[in-house]
Amino acid sequence: MTKAGFLTKLRDAISALPAEAREDAITFFSTQLDDRIEEGMTEAEAVEALGDFREIAAALLEEHAQAAIPAADTAQPQNERGQSNRPEPRSFATESRPRTIELTETNCAVELLPSPDGQIRIEYEVTRWISVDITCDNDRLIYTAKEIFHFFHWDIISRKPARLYLPAGYLPNAVIRTGNARLTAANVSFDTAELKTGNAALSLAHLTANQLTAKTGNAALTAEHITAPHLKLTTGNAALTAKHCTADSLELKTSNSALRTEHITAKTLDAITANGRNIAEHITAATVSLTSANGRVELQNVTADNISLRTSNAAIIATLPGSIADYRIESKTVNGSSSLPSHKAKGEKSLVAVTSNGKIDVVFAADQ
């Protein structure tokens, strides 16, 4: 059986679950299959290794039903160390400020928040099937959540988010990773930060850093009110949105989905997508480059000296300041109309507008 066939049958078999729980389970098992395939198995071998989808579905339905029973109404099974099968809260706190923080979760969401008491604090949950190791000294804090596998257990993906609280003025080098659960960060600062999730949403707001890299696989990435000299945002096959960001170098990349930038101040803005629209508004930058394939490129309310707009099989739409005489122009389209001359060697600013099978419609504010 193929991966797609397995997931389709499993989805049908757990249709009685709530939508969010159903999608969590599908994402979980999709990743389990991907991991096995990356290790060298064929799709059929990976599916066989997971087991019969009917048995998995039955276990999911039973465990979800058990999780819905109030604690007072059911006995709590425990393992040999007395740990409950249900998630139990834990907390770690330190007044020291290690230079580096490494936090790794697998199928549990992570939230980065400002500390209310000046301490570094981590709040998390463990279960019979989840262990968490934490080590901390003056140089490094390492948090690692591990799954103890026997068979799928619902509490693996039903724990509350792990929360990392960071003090004001603390600028660590942070590496935060989740597998298939969302990652959010708000109102915190870093020296450098690498924020990464696999197939779940990544949301950033009101962050500062000297260097910030954020990456997700096949889920949306949103970044708002970010200040970082070096800012790189990447997602695959999902929407990417950046608003109110300030950077020297701002690099945005996605594929098969829309890319949108608004209210950006940068020296260079490089925004790339494929098979999706690439739209930028209210941009102030020395150099702006918008690239798409099979998607419309649109630029409005821009202040820039060097502008490059490229796509294929779609239109280029722009309203630029000044007059056409202010620009050195390189323009080309195939099977589409153009408001620009193919070449105009004038002006101190440069404009490149290239597409195929689409129109080029560029308006200059001073010429209207």
N, C-alpha and C positions, 0 to 999 in steps of 0.2 A: 504494500500500500504506500502511496506517496504521502509526503508531508501534508499537502493540501487536502488530500482525501481524508486523512486521519483527523485533521482539525475540523473539517466540515462535519464528519460523523460525530465527533465529540461535541461540537457546538449544538447539533440537533439533539443529542442525548441529554444535555444539561439545559435545555431550553426553559425548564421550570425555575432555574435560578434567576435572581434579579440581574438586570442587564449589566451592572457594574461588576458584580461578582463573576458573571459568565465571561466577560471580556478579560478580567484579571486572570482567570483560569486558562483561557485560550492563549493569552500572551505568555503566561508561564510555560505552558507545554510547547509552544512554538519555539521559545528560547532553548528549552531542553533538547529539542530536536536539532536546532541549529548548532548547539554545542557539540553534540555527537557527530554531526556531519563535518564540523570543523576538525574533529579528531580523526577523521578518515573513514567514517561509516558512510554507506550509501543511504539514501532516503529510506529505502525499504528496511535496511538493517537498523536504522535509528528508530523507526516506528516500532519494529518488533521488540527492540530493547525496552521501550516504554511499557509495553504490555497492551492488553486488549482495551480498546476505548470504552467498552461497556462496563468493565470492572472499574476503570478510572472514574467514569461518570457516576456509577453507583456510590463510590467512596466520596466523591465530591458532594453529591446530594445528601448523603447521610451526615457527613461532617458539617455541612452548612446548616442542616436542621438541628444538629446538636449545639452548634454555636449560637443558634437563635434562642435556645432555652435559657431562661434566667438562671443565674448561678444558684439562687436559693432553692430552685426546683429540681436540681440534679446533682448527684454526687460528682466530685471532681476526680477523675482518674489521675494518678500520679505515677511518675517513674520511680526507679529504685532510689533516687536521691531526694524524693519528696517533691519534685517539681511538678507543678500542674501542667496539664495539656493546654490550658488557656494562657494567653499572654499575661505575664506578670511584669509590673513596672520596675525599673532599676534607674539609678542615677549615679553619675560620676562628676565630681567637681574638683577643681584645683585653682589655687591662687597664682601658681607659677605661669609663666608665659613662654612656652617652648617656641622655638623659631619655626618649626614645621608641624603642621597637622595633617594626618592622613586618615581619612574616614572611608571605609568601604562597606557598603550594604549590598545585598543581592536583590531581594524582592520586597523590600520595605522602603517606603518613601523617606526622604531626608529633608529637613527644614533647617536653614541657617538663619539665626535670629540674634538681635542685640541682647547682651546680658543685662539683667535687671540689677545685679549685685556686684559687678566688677569681676566675677569669677568666670573662668571657662567651665561650662557645664554641659554635660550630655545626658539627656533623658531618653531612655530606650526601653524596649520590652524584650524579654526572653520567654521561651517556651521549652517544652520537652524536646522540640525539634530544632531549636535555634540556640546557638551559643554565641556569646560576645566576649572577645578578648580586648582588653584595654591596657596599654603600657604608656607610661608618661615619665619623662625626665625633663631637665632644663632645655634639651635640644629638640625633642620630638614627642608628640602625642600620636599614638597609633590606635585606632578603633577598627576592629574587624569583626563583622558578623558572619557566622558560618552556619550553614544548614546541615543538620545531621539527618542524612537520608536513609529511610527504609522504604517508604512509599510517600506519595503526595499527602500532605496534611494541610488542611485549610488554613491553620494559623500561621503557616509560612508566609502567606500573602495577606493576612488579615490583621497584622500588628499595627498599632498606631505608629505614625511617623517617628523616626528617630530625630531628636531635636538637638542641634548644636548651638549653644549660646556663646557669642563672642563679645568681649568687653570693648567699649569705646576706646579708640586710640591704639588698639592692639592690631598689628599688621603682620600676620603670619604668612608663610608660604603654605598654601592650602591645596591639598589634592583630595577632592571629594568625588566619590564614584558610587553610583547605584546601578543595578542591573536592569530591572524591568519595573521600576517604580519611579514616581515623579521626584524631582529635585527642585526645591524653591529656596531662594536666598533674598533677603530684604534687609536694608538698613545696616549693613555690615561692611567692613573694609579689609583689604588684604594688601600685602606687598605684591605677591604673585598668587594667582589662583587658577587651578585647572578643575573645572566643574564638568562632570560627564555622566550621562545616563544612557542606557541602551535603547529601549523601545518605550519610553515614557516621556511625558512632557517635562520641559525644563523652563522655569520661570524666574527671571531676575529683575529686581527693582531697587533703585536707590543704593547702588554699590559704588565703591571707589577702590581702585587698585592701580599699581604701576603697570602690571601686565595681567590681563584676564583672558582666559580661553574657556569657552563653553561649547560643549558638543553633545548632541543627542542623535539617536539613530533614526527611528521612523516615527517621530512624534514632534509636535510643535515646539518651537523655541521662541520665547518672547523676552525682550530686554528693554527696560524703560529706566530712564534717569541713571545712566551708567557713565562714570567718569574714569577713564583709563587711557594713558598714553598709547598703549598697545592693546587693542581689543579685537578679538577674533571669535566669531560666532558661526557655528556650523551645524547643520542638520541634514538628514537624508530623507528624501521623499515626504517631506512635511513642511508646513508653512513656517516662515521665519519672519519675525517682526521686530524692528529696532526703532525706538522712539526716544527723543530727548537724550541722545548720547553725545558725549564729547570725547574726542580721541585725537592723537596725532595720526595714527594708522588704524583705520577701521576696515576690517575684512569680513564680509558676509557671504556665506555660500550655502545653497540648498539645491535640491533637484526634484523635478516632477511636482513642483508646487510653487505657490506664490511667495514672493519676497517683497517686503514693504519696509521702507525707511522714511521716517518723518522727523523733522526738527533735529538735524544732525549738524554738529560743528566738528570739522576734522581738517587735517592737512590733506589726507588722501582717503577717499571712500571708494572701495572696490566691492561691488555687489554682483554676485553671479548666481544664476539659477538656470535650470533647463526645464522645458515643457511647462513653464509657468510664467505669470506676469511678474515684471520687475518694475515697481513703482516707487519713485522717490519724490518727496515734497519738502519744501522748506529746508534746503541744504546750503550750508556755507562751508566751502572747502576749496583748496587750491586745485585739486584734481578729483574729478568724479568719473567713475567708470561703471556703467550699468550694462550687464551682459545677460542675454537669455537665448534660448533656442526654442523655437515654436511657442513663444510667448511675447506678449506686447511689452514694450519698454516705454515708460512714461516718466518725464522729468518736469517738475513745476516748481516755481519759486526758488530758484537757485542762484547762488553767487559763487562763481568758479572761473578760473582762468583756462583750465583744460578739461574738456568734456568729451567722453567717448560713450556712444550709445550703439550697441550692436545686438542684433537678433536675427532670426530667420523665420520665414513663413508667418510673419506677424508685423504689425505696424510699429513705428516709432513716433511718439507724440511728445512734443516739448514746447514750453514757453520760456524763452531765455531773455535775460536783461540786455539792454543796449540795442544796437543796430546790427544788421548783417555785416556792415562794413567793419565791425569790431573784431571779426573772426576770420581765421584761416580755416577753410572748410574742405573736408574730404567727405563726399557723400556718394552713396551708390545703392541702388535697388534694382531688382529684376522683377518684371511683371507687377509693378506697382508705380503709382505716381509719386512725385517728390516736389516739395516746395523749395528745395535747395538746389543750387547749381552743383555740378559734379566737382568743381574745383574753384576756389576763390582765394587767391594768395594775397589777402589783405588782413589787416588787424593784428593785434597783439595776443588775442586769445585764440585757442584752437578748438575746433569742433569736428568730431568724427561721427557720422551717422550712416550706418551700413546695415541693410537688411536684404532679404530676398522674398519675393512673393508677398510683399506688403508695402504699404505706403509710408512715406516720410512726410510728416506734417510738423514743421518747426516754425514757430512764430517768434518774432523779435519784438519786445515790448515797445521799443522806441520807433519802430516802423509801422505800428498799427495806426 
